[in-house]
Amino acid sequence: MRYRYRHLHASATSPLKTAQKIILLVLCCGMPAWLPLAAQGIEGSWKGTLKVSTGALPLVFHIGDSAGHLVATMDSPNQLTYGVQVTTVTFQHAKLQLELSPEMIRYSGQMNETSDTITGTFTQAGGSMPLDLARMALAATAAAGHTQETHD
């Protein structure tokens, strides 16, 4: 038992002692609140609202991974349209590019540092308008799950 005790309490300059200090620091101080968001990447559901002449048009993009490639679908709940396949999805250097070829839709946006919003531009058939997306909470995403909203 003495060998094990001495081994666990190595000198202050050993890698084991350094690792123990780092673990203790994280446990005592906690992880920064922004770390889990920054580590999330682009995957998830993102909701934004287009301001159109007839009012507001909410859009939701669901982005995921399939065999190492990004895939996405788009919902337009007010138009009762769900699961429209996004043709092209790219995300590099915090910049998101989406394209829906048959619908002539493009979206280009820049993710903020906390990974919770994307500021961008929605383009369809040559007309462009701002569209900012906000990451939906996991519970909201599950609840939305391609359900139709009712309006009174």
C-alpha positions in Angstrom: 0.0 0.0 0.0 2.9 2.4 0.7 4.0 2.2 -3.0 0.5 3.1 -4.2 0.3 6.0 -1.8 3.6 7.4 -2.8 2.8 6.9 -6.5 -0.5 8.9 -6.2 1.3 11.7 -4.3 4.0 12.3 -6.8 6.3 15.3 -6.7 5.0 18.8 -7.6 6.7 18.7 -11.0 5.4 15.4 -12.2 2.7 15.2 -15.0 0.4 13.3 -12.6 0.5 16.1 -10.0 -0.1 18.7 -12.7 -3.1 16.8 -14.0 -4.5 16.5 -10.5 -4.2 20.3 -10.1 -6.0 20.9 -13.3 -8.8 18.5 -12.4 -9.1 20.0 -9.0 -9.3 23.5 -10.5 -12.1 22.6 -12.9 -14.0 20.8 -10.1 -13.7 23.7 -7.7 -14.3 26.5 -10.2 -16.6 24.8 -12.6 -16.5 25.1 -16.4 -17.2 28.4 -18.0 -20.8 28.8 -18.9 -20.1 29.4 -22.6 -18.0 26.2 -23.1 -20.9 23.8 -23.7 -22.4 26.1 -26.3 -19.2 26.7 -28.1 -18.6 23.0 -28.4 -22.0 22.3 -29.9 -21.1 23.3 -33.5 -23.8 23.8 -36.0 -25.9 20.7 -35.4 -29.3 21.3 -34.0 -32.5 23.2 -34.9 -32.3 26.9 -35.8 -35.4 29.2 -35.9 -35.7 32.6 -37.5 -38.5 34.9 -38.8 -38.5 36.5 -42.3 -40.2 39.9 -42.4 -42.3 39.8 -45.6 -44.9 42.1 -47.0 -47.7 39.9 -45.7 -46.3 39.7 -42.2 -43.9 37.4 -40.4 -42.8 34.0 -41.8 -41.1 31.7 -39.3 -38.6 29.2 -40.7 -36.8 26.4 -38.9 -33.7 24.6 -40.2 -32.8 21.2 -38.7 -29.1 20.5 -39.2 -27.5 17.1 -38.4 -24.8 14.7 -39.4 -25.2 11.7 -41.7 -22.2 9.5 -42.2 -19.8 12.4 -41.6 -21.6 14.9 -43.8 -23.9 17.7 -42.8 -27.5 17.4 -43.8 -30.5 19.7 -43.2 -34.2 20.1 -43.7 -36.3 23.3 -43.6 -39.8 23.8 -42.1 -42.1 26.7 -42.8 -44.9 26.1 -40.2 -47.2 29.0 -41.4 -47.2 27.4 -44.8 -47.7 24.0 -43.4 -44.5 22.8 -45.1 -42.2 20.5 -43.2 -39.0 18.5 -43.9 -38.0 20.3 -47.2 -34.6 18.8 -48.1 -31.7 21.2 -48.1 -29.6 20.4 -51.2 -26.2 21.8 -50.0 -25.0 22.4 -46.4 -21.6 23.8 -45.6 -20.2 25.1 -42.3 -16.6 26.4 -42.2 -15.0 29.0 -40.1 -18.3 29.7 -38.3 -20.0 30.5 -41.7 -23.1 28.6 -42.7 -24.2 28.1 -46.3 -27.5 26.4 -47.2 -29.0 25.9 -50.6 -32.4 24.5 -51.7 -31.9 24.2 -55.5 -35.5 23.5 -56.7 -36.9 26.3 -54.6 -34.0 28.7 -55.6 -33.3 29.4 -51.9 -30.0 30.3 -50.4 -29.0 31.2 -46.9 -25.6 32.6 -45.9 -24.9 33.4 -42.3 -22.1 33.9 -39.7 -22.4 32.2 -36.3 -21.6 34.4 -33.2 -18.9 33.5 -30.7 -21.3 31.8 -28.3 -22.7 29.6 -31.0 -26.3 30.5 -30.2 -27.2 32.8 -33.1 -26.4 33.1 -36.8 -26.7 36.5 -38.5 -27.4 36.1 -42.2 -29.2 36.7 -45.5 -32.0 34.7 -47.0 -32.2 34.8 -50.8 -34.9 33.5 -53.1 -35.3 34.0 -56.8 -32.9 37.0 -56.6 -34.6 38.8 -53.8 -32.7 39.1 -50.5 -33.7 39.9 -46.9 -32.1 39.5 -43.5 -32.7 36.4 -41.5 -31.2 35.8 -38.1 -31.4 32.3 -36.7 -31.4 31.4 -33.0 -30.5 27.9 -31.7 -33.6 26.2 -30.4 -33.4 24.5 -27.0 -33.4 20.7 -27.2 -36.8 20.5 -25.5 -38.3 23.1 -27.9 -36.9 21.1 -30.8 -38.5 17.9 -29.6 -41.8 19.6 -28.9 -41.8 21.2 -32.4 -41.0 17.9 -34.0 -42.8 18.7 -37.3 -46.1 19.4 -35.5 -48.5 21.8 -36.9 -49.3 24.9 -34.8 -52.9 25.9 -34.2 -53.9 29.6 -34.2 -57.1 30.9 -32.6 
